[in-house]
Structure formats: structure tokens, C-alpha cells
Amino acid sequence: MDTANANKRRSVVKNLVGEKFGKLTVTKIVKHNKKMLWECQCDCGNKIYTNTCRLTTGHNRSCGCIKKLDLIGKKYGKLLVIKKLESNKHKKRIWECKCDCGKIINITTSILKKQKSCGCGRAITIKQKMWKGYGKISGSYWSSIRLGAKSRSLEFNISIEDAWEIFLLQKGKCSLTGIDLIFRSHSSKADGTASLDRIDSKLGYIKNNIQWIHKDVNQMKMNLKENYFIDFCKKISKNSDKQTNIIKFKKLDKKAIIPKYQTAGSAGFDFHAVIDKISYHGEAPEEGENNIKIKPGQQAIIKTGLSVEIPQGWQMEIRPRSGLAFKHSITITNAPGTCDADFRGEIKIILYNLGKENFIIKNGDRIAQGVIMPAPQFDIVEANELESTERGTGGFGSTGI
């Protein structure tokens, strides 16, 4: 009897799939560690598994990210947390801390809560006595740079103090990318990213020829001259832009609205009106404070407040919106208009009222749509003869009505 009641209670358990508890959204019920649990997706992207009781009573409101406090400015013993660094390869968060003695160390969260100083409060070990570093540059790392230069017969005429001063002038960032750089510390297992680079690879480690960059960038640069390397990076970036579907719009008016596709399968994106001083042909349309009126038979050039950058080999067609055409008989005089890849002026739409009633356009109204189309260029040559076809010169209804 008890078993039957237990089964009955299980059968009436509420289905929580799709429901939200704090930052958690229930996605499905799964068997996890031999238990039936709810799989939940946190707003931060992490997944957790929990039971009905902990969800409905409020014990689980997130994956734990709510509890991840910002430690910057907090003090643990003699250590003041001053900066959050990138997580190490074990995905442990690293904090840059300044000790009361003035020393800077990088340390994980778990060690930070146990270790209350940089080590200055403990007896100085033999390893600390032998440390010959300066700033954040360890003596062993500096020795490896110097020995590497010697093995390649490169001039090495710079001190560790000079290198640290350059690092400070760069504000601790990669000279080429602006990424924050990290030195590996004996008190932390975080991977170091700082790498000493020769600007002109034909010269040695001398003043005015060194800079700190990210180790991955240095590995790519190798023995190339800096300007040559940067030029190649620009070419790669430019070619990448061509290969990705990127259309860049620039606002020329604060009232302008960047176009967007209305659905996932839309071919065109909508342009919005920016009501300003308008151009027209014939009788002037009537202007209000934030709108204009186009009478039947009138046309007006409406601004969008935008300019565009289209990749080479493509063009943008400006087409009428079907809703405006059907309901109000509003079309585009030169439809489809063409916006070339090298055009950088403001996009303007020539609207024409084919209807029998006045049409009012307000700021922000969707007035046209843009469609990106291929625009290959061909070699144009003069020819004395053209290849003959079955149709020949037939045109203007020659194939029938």
C-alpha cells in the first residue's frame, strides 16, 4: 500500500520544464548520479542539477554566480585586492594584490583567503633570498631572455630595471593589441603572458628597440619587422571582413535608427525616416514639427541619417515596402535604387505618392528596405561582331504577349 502511494505521489510531481526560478530556467528532467533531478540553465550560461524542493523553496536561485563577489578593494590581512586578472588554465580566478610592504603578487581566490601577506610576515626562505627580480619580472625569467639572446648572438644591452620601466610606460598592456599582460609569479601558478619583443628583429635587445607584447603575438611575429607584421595583420583583417557578412552603418544624425532584419529569414532590412529639411520636385510637401505630408502625385526625398560601408563585389538595392505600396500606394520613384560599395554619402529615399489620399511620414517610420546583392565587375571591351542567337534582334514583344 505504501509503495502504491509513493508511486502515486511521484506521478503527480509538477512538471517544472520552462519555469524560471531566480536566474535558473528549468530545461529538462534527467537522471543524474542515480537521482532524478532537474537540469537548469543559469542566465550566466552555466548548467546545474537540482531537485524540486531546492527550486521551489528558493534554496537554488542561480548556479552560484550570484555569490561570486567582486573582491577589488577588499583587504585580507596585509593584502589589498587591486585588480582581477584572467583565469588560469585550471579556470581559477586570479587576483592582483598589493601587500603592505609594497610587493605586488598574483594569487587565486582560495589561496587569498588563507594567505594573509606576500610572505613578508614569514621567515625569509632560501629561495626568497636568491630572488634577483625587479618589479614583477623574476630573475629567472630575465636570465632566460639574456641567455636566449646570447645563444642567437644578439646584442643584449638593457637592464631589468629598463625593461620594467618600459612595462610601466605601456601601463602593463601589450604594445600591439592593448591586452593586459601578466608575469608568472612564484606565489601563483597562473600562466604568464608578458613577452619581451624586439621591434626591429635585425637588431638586438637595446634601448628604443624593445617592447612588451603578448606571448602569442610574439610567437606569430617571430623574426618579422614590426611594420611588416602589422601590415600583414591588416590584410588578414581586411580579407576576413570581406569573407564575413558585415555591413557597417554610420549614424549622421542622432535621430537615425540602424536597420535590422525583422525575422530570421528576411532578405531585406528596413530603413527609418529622419524628418529634416526635405528635397522635392514640383509643389512642396507640407512639413510639420516631426512629420511631413506627401499629397497625391507628389514625391519627396526622405533622409535616413545613415551612411554605409558595403564590401567590394556587393551592392545594396533600395526597394519599396510592400505594406506601404499595398495600403497607401507609396512607392520609390527609382526602384530599385542602387547604393554602390564605394558610396559614403547619406542614404536618401525618393518616395512617391501614387494614391488618392495624403500620406504622412513621421520620424522613425519605416519607409523602405535594403537588400544586399552581388555586384561583380566584368572587363568591358569593344567588339565588331557579337555571337548570333536564335532570338537575334527580336525585342518589344517579339516573344508574344
VMD Tcl script that draws the C-alpha trace (Angstrom):
set ca {
  {0.00 0.00 0.00}
  {2.86 2.38 0.91}
  {4.59 1.62 -2.39}
  {1.42 2.40 -4.31}
  {1.06 5.75 -2.51}
  {4.68 6.59 -3.20}
  {4.24 5.86 -6.89}
  {1.09 7.98 -6.93}
  {2.94 10.90 -5.35}
  {5.70 10.61 -7.97}
  {3.18 10.64 -10.79}
  {1.70 13.94 -9.68}
  {5.03 15.79 -9.41}
  {4.60 19.13 -11.18}
  {6.43 19.48 -14.48}
  {8.79 22.42 -13.99}
  {10.25 22.45 -17.52}
  {10.22 26.02 -18.85}
  {9.68 27.62 -15.45}
  {12.16 30.17 -14.08}
  {13.46 30.34 -10.53}
  {15.66 33.40 -9.99}
  {18.36 33.16 -12.66}
  {17.63 29.47 -13.34}
  {15.43 28.18 -16.18}
  {14.40 24.51 -15.99}
  {15.23 22.78 -19.29}
  {14.52 19.08 -18.63}
  {14.43 16.28 -16.07}
  {17.39 13.91 -16.15}
  {18.89 11.03 -14.22}
  {22.00 12.45 -12.57}
  {24.13 10.44 -10.13}
  {21.33 7.82 -9.89}
  {18.80 10.51 -8.94}
  {16.03 12.16 -10.93}
  {16.94 15.85 -10.98}
  {16.03 18.99 -12.92}
  {18.62 20.28 -15.37}
  {18.64 24.09 -15.12}
  {20.31 26.73 -17.33}
  {21.60 29.79 -15.46}
  {21.46 33.26 -17.05}
  {25.28 33.30 -16.92}
  {25.41 30.22 -19.20}
  {26.29 27.52 -16.65}
  {24.19 24.39 -16.03}
  {23.31 22.85 -12.65}
  {21.26 19.87 -11.49}
  {18.94 20.19 -8.51}
  {15.73 18.76 -7.07}
  {12.20 20.12 -6.86}
  {12.43 21.06 -3.18}
  {15.53 23.24 -3.55}
  {13.98 25.04 -6.53}
  {10.54 25.70 -5.07}
  {11.83 26.72 -1.62}
  {14.31 29.21 -3.08}
  {17.50 27.42 -2.00}
  {18.71 27.41 -5.62}
  {18.33 30.77 -7.36}
  {21.44 30.58 -9.52}
  {24.38 28.35 -10.36}
  {26.31 30.14 -7.66}
  {27.33 33.16 -9.75}
  {25.24 35.46 -7.52}
  {27.56 34.59 -4.68}
  {30.70 35.48 -6.70}
  {31.53 38.79 -5.10}
  {33.88 41.38 -6.55}
  {36.92 41.37 -4.26}
  {38.51 44.53 -5.68}
  {39.19 46.98 -2.83}
  {38.87 44.30 -0.13}
  {41.71 43.52 2.22}
  {42.83 40.15 3.50}
  {45.43 40.56 6.18}
  {48.20 42.63 4.58}
  {46.92 42.01 1.04}
  {44.75 44.61 -0.77}
  {42.99 43.32 -3.89}
  {43.58 45.86 -6.70}
  {42.72 44.06 -9.97}
  {41.02 40.96 -11.33}
  {43.15 39.11 -13.91}
  {42.34 36.39 -16.45}
  {41.65 32.94 -15.03}
  {44.49 30.44 -15.24}
  {44.47 27.24 -17.29}
  {42.65 25.49 -14.43}
  {39.86 28.11 -14.69}
  {40.72 29.53 -11.28}
  {40.29 33.26 -10.88}
  {43.48 35.25 -10.32}
  {43.66 38.48 -8.31}
  {46.43 41.05 -8.34}
  {47.12 42.08 -4.75}
  {49.36 44.67 -3.14}
  {50.96 43.83 0.18}
  {51.53 46.43 2.89}
  {55.25 46.00 2.23}
  {54.70 47.28 -1.32}
  {55.12 43.99 -3.16}
  {52.63 43.04 -5.91}
  {51.57 39.39 -6.20}
  {49.06 37.40 -8.28}
  {47.05 34.88 -6.31}
  {43.98 32.63 -6.63}
  {40.79 33.21 -4.64}
  {41.22 30.13 -2.45}
  {44.83 30.96 -1.53}
  {43.94 34.64 -0.97}
  {41.56 33.70 1.85}
  {44.26 31.61 3.54}
  {47.40 33.62 2.81}
  {47.39 36.99 4.57}
  {50.57 38.51 3.10}
  {53.05 38.21 0.26}
  {55.29 36.22 2.57}
  {56.99 39.17 4.21}
  {55.46 38.20 7.53}
  {57.09 34.77 7.49}
  {60.69 33.78 7.85}
  {62.57 34.50 4.62}
  {63.26 31.28 2.78}
  {66.44 30.45 0.89}
  {64.54 30.82 -2.40}
  {63.42 34.33 -1.45}
  {67.00 35.27 -0.55}
  {68.14 34.22 -4.02}
  {65.37 36.11 -5.86}
  {67.01 38.66 -8.15}
  {63.94 40.05 -9.90}
  {62.72 43.60 -10.24}
  {59.12 44.80 -10.19}
  {57.13 41.83 -11.45}
  {59.98 40.47 -13.60}
  {61.54 37.44 -11.94}
  {65.29 36.94 -12.06}
  {64.91 33.50 -13.63}
  {62.73 34.88 -16.44}
  {65.19 37.71 -17.09}
  {68.08 35.22 -17.18}
  {66.22 33.09 -19.76}
  {65.84 36.17 -22.01}
  {69.51 37.08 -21.65}
  {70.73 33.51 -22.32}
  {68.39 33.21 -25.31}
  {69.89 36.37 -26.80}
  {73.40 35.07 -26.22}
  {72.62 31.74 -27.94}
  {71.47 33.67 -31.04}
  {74.47 36.03 -30.94}
  {72.21 39.05 -30.36}
  {73.35 42.21 -28.65}
  {71.94 42.46 -25.12}
  {72.49 45.91 -23.69}
  {69.49 46.58 -21.45}
  {68.90 46.11 -17.74}
  {65.97 44.52 -15.95}
  {65.20 47.97 -14.49}
  {64.98 49.45 -18.02}
  {62.63 46.65 -19.10}
  {60.38 47.21 -16.06}
  {60.25 50.96 -16.76}
  {59.09 50.23 -20.34}
  {56.42 47.90 -18.97}
  {55.15 50.70 -16.72}
  {55.15 53.19 -19.61}
  {52.97 50.71 -21.54}
  {50.66 50.61 -18.48}
  {51.03 46.85 -18.31}
  {49.44 46.30 -21.73}
  {50.57 44.66 -24.95}
  {52.09 47.33 -27.20}
  {50.36 45.94 -30.32}
  {46.95 44.76 -29.05}
  {46.31 46.63 -25.79}
  {45.70 43.36 -23.91}
  {46.67 43.27 -20.21}
  {49.93 41.39 -19.64}
  {50.74 39.06 -16.74}
  {54.09 37.95 -15.33}
  {54.25 34.49 -13.82}
  {54.88 34.72 -10.09}
  {56.37 32.14 -7.74}
  {53.32 32.70 -5.49}
  {50.87 31.83 -8.26}
  {50.64 29.13 -10.90}
  {48.93 31.48 -13.36}
  {50.48 31.34 -16.82}
  {52.45 34.45 -17.72}
  {51.59 36.28 -20.95}
  {54.22 39.04 -20.99}
  {56.92 38.59 -23.64}
  {59.85 40.90 -24.47}
  {59.91 41.71 -28.20}
  {62.48 43.35 -30.47}
  {60.73 45.97 -32.64}
  {63.30 45.50 -35.42}
  {64.24 41.84 -35.42}
  {67.55 42.61 -37.16}
  {68.71 44.46 -34.04}
  {69.34 43.14 -30.55}
  {67.92 43.90 -27.10}
  {68.83 47.56 -26.88}
  {67.04 50.72 -25.79}
  {64.37 52.01 -28.19}
  {64.15 48.57 -29.80}
  {62.21 46.58 -27.20}
  {58.58 46.46 -26.15}
  {56.35 44.17 -24.12}
  {53.76 42.22 -26.13}
  {51.53 39.18 -25.57}
  {53.45 35.91 -25.93}
  {51.02 34.64 -28.58}
  {51.52 37.80 -30.65}
  {55.29 37.44 -30.30}
  {55.07 33.83 -31.47}
  {53.18 34.95 -34.59}
  {55.52 37.86 -35.24}
  {58.70 35.75 -34.85}
  {61.54 37.45 -36.78}
  {59.40 39.80 -38.86}
  {59.82 43.55 -38.70}
  {57.01 45.19 -36.75}
  {55.65 47.30 -39.65}
  {55.74 44.30 -42.00}
  {53.92 42.16 -39.42}
  {51.25 44.83 -38.74}
  {50.68 45.32 -42.48}
  {50.04 41.59 -42.89}
  {47.65 41.61 -39.91}
  {45.70 44.46 -41.53}
  {45.46 42.49 -44.78}
  {44.21 39.43 -42.89}
  {41.65 41.55 -41.07}
  {40.52 43.24 -44.28}
  {40.18 39.92 -46.06}
  {38.29 38.49 -43.08}
  {35.80 41.39 -43.28}
  {35.21 40.52 -46.94}
  {34.55 36.89 -46.10}
  {32.10 37.65 -43.28}
  {28.67 39.13 -43.82}
  {29.30 42.53 -42.29}
  {27.58 45.73 -43.41}
  {28.68 48.81 -41.47}
  {26.28 51.71 -40.91}
  {27.34 55.10 -39.54}
  {24.89 57.48 -37.87}
  {24.98 61.00 -39.34}
  {22.02 62.18 -37.24}
  {21.24 61.36 -33.62}
  {17.66 60.53 -34.62}
  {18.83 57.88 -37.09}
  {17.96 54.21 -36.46}
  {20.30 51.40 -37.51}
  {18.43 48.98 -39.85}
  {17.75 45.42 -38.76}
  {16.15 42.29 -40.16}
  {12.64 41.82 -38.78}
  {12.72 38.00 -38.99}
  {15.36 35.29 -39.22}
  {14.53 34.67 -42.90}
  {14.14 38.29 -44.04}
  {16.03 39.21 -47.22}
  {15.71 42.95 -46.58}
  {16.20 45.27 -43.60}
  {14.09 48.37 -43.00}
  {15.20 51.99 -43.27}
  {13.63 54.58 -40.95}
  {12.78 58.19 -41.78}
  {14.65 61.13 -40.28}
  {12.44 64.18 -40.72}
  {14.56 67.19 -41.62}
  {14.63 69.79 -44.36}
  {13.46 67.82 -47.39}
  {14.09 67.95 -51.11}
  {11.20 67.74 -53.56}
  {10.16 68.26 -57.17}
  {7.16 70.43 -58.03}
  {4.82 71.52 -55.24}
  {6.45 71.40 -51.80}
  {5.13 68.76 -49.38}
  {3.73 70.14 -46.14}
  {6.13 69.93 -43.20}
  {5.22 69.58 -39.52}
  {7.49 69.59 -36.49}
  {8.16 65.85 -36.68}
  {6.39 64.83 -39.86}
  {5.73 65.70 -43.48}
  {2.68 65.26 -45.69}
  {3.04 64.00 -49.26}
  {-0.03 64.74 -51.34}
  {-1.22 62.53 -54.24}
  {1.13 62.85 -57.20}
  {3.91 64.37 -55.09}
  {7.35 62.96 -54.35}
  {9.97 63.83 -51.73}
  {13.49 62.78 -50.82}
  {13.43 61.46 -47.25}
  {16.66 61.25 -45.23}
  {17.70 58.20 -43.21}
  {20.57 59.88 -41.32}
  {22.86 56.98 -42.26}
  {25.86 56.23 -44.45}
  {27.02 52.70 -45.22}
  {30.12 50.63 -45.96}
  {29.44 47.66 -48.25}
  {32.15 45.06 -49.08}
  {33.60 45.22 -52.58}
  {31.73 42.98 -55.02}
  {28.34 43.76 -53.46}
  {25.69 46.49 -53.78}
  {22.62 47.48 -51.80}
  {19.27 47.80 -53.54}
  {16.68 50.18 -52.08}
  {13.22 48.73 -52.59}
  {9.66 49.82 -51.65}
  {7.99 48.25 -48.62}
  {5.10 46.02 -49.71}
  {2.86 47.22 -46.88}
  {3.19 50.89 -47.87}
  {2.68 50.03 -51.54}
  {-0.48 48.00 -50.98}
  {-2.17 50.06 -48.25}
  {-1.12 53.59 -49.22}
  {0.18 53.35 -52.82}
  {3.59 54.66 -51.69}
  {6.50 53.56 -53.84}
  {10.08 54.57 -54.65}
  {10.49 56.57 -57.83}
  {13.74 54.93 -58.97}
  {13.00 51.48 -57.54}
  {15.13 49.60 -57.11}
  {17.67 52.25 -56.17}
  {21.32 51.22 -56.14}
  {23.87 52.01 -53.43}
  {27.41 51.23 -54.65}
  {30.14 49.73 -52.48}
  {32.27 52.91 -52.69}
  {29.42 55.34 -51.85}
  {29.85 57.02 -48.46}
  {27.18 59.73 -48.63}
  {23.89 59.83 -46.76}
  {21.27 57.28 -47.86}
  {18.14 59.10 -49.03}
  {14.87 57.60 -50.28}
  {12.74 59.11 -53.10}
  {9.15 58.40 -52.06}
  {6.25 58.93 -54.49}
  {2.56 59.02 -53.60}
  {0.59 57.15 -56.27}
  {-2.56 57.12 -54.18}
  {-5.56 59.44 -53.89}
  {-5.02 60.48 -50.27}
  {-2.40 62.45 -48.40}
  {0.34 60.34 -46.80}
  {2.01 61.46 -43.56}
  {5.53 60.37 -42.67}
  {6.74 60.70 -39.07}
  {10.20 60.46 -37.53}
  {11.23 56.81 -37.22}
  {8.67 55.46 -39.72}
  {9.90 52.53 -41.81}
  {9.90 53.86 -45.37}
  {11.94 51.40 -47.48}
  {14.00 48.25 -47.31}
  {17.56 47.45 -48.29}
  {18.67 44.18 -49.87}
  {22.34 43.23 -50.33}
  {23.00 41.83 -53.80}
  {26.12 40.58 -55.65}
  {27.68 43.16 -57.98}
  {30.54 41.53 -59.92}
  {32.55 43.71 -62.28}
  {33.48 42.50 -65.78}
  {36.01 43.58 -68.37}
  {34.22 45.87 -70.87}
  {35.58 45.71 -74.42}
  {34.50 46.95 -77.83}
  {33.66 44.22 -80.39}
  {32.99 44.33 -84.15}
  {30.80 41.22 -84.06}
  {28.56 39.53 -81.47}
  {27.75 35.84 -81.26}
  {24.49 35.10 -83.06}
  {21.47 33.60 -81.21}
  {18.14 32.08 -82.18}
  {16.33 35.20 -80.96}
  {18.60 37.63 -82.75}
  {17.39 41.26 -82.68}
  {13.82 40.49 -81.65}
  {12.50 42.64 -78.81}
  {9.48 44.66 -77.57}
  {7.03 41.76 -77.51}
  {8.77 39.63 -80.16}
  {8.22 36.54 -77.99}
  {4.50 37.23 -77.63}
  {2.27 38.94 -75.08}
}
mol new
graphics top color blue
foreach p $ca { graphics top sphere $p radius 0.5 }
foreach p [lrange $ca 0 end-1] q [lrange $ca 1 end] { graphics top cylinder $p $q radius 0.2 }
display resetview
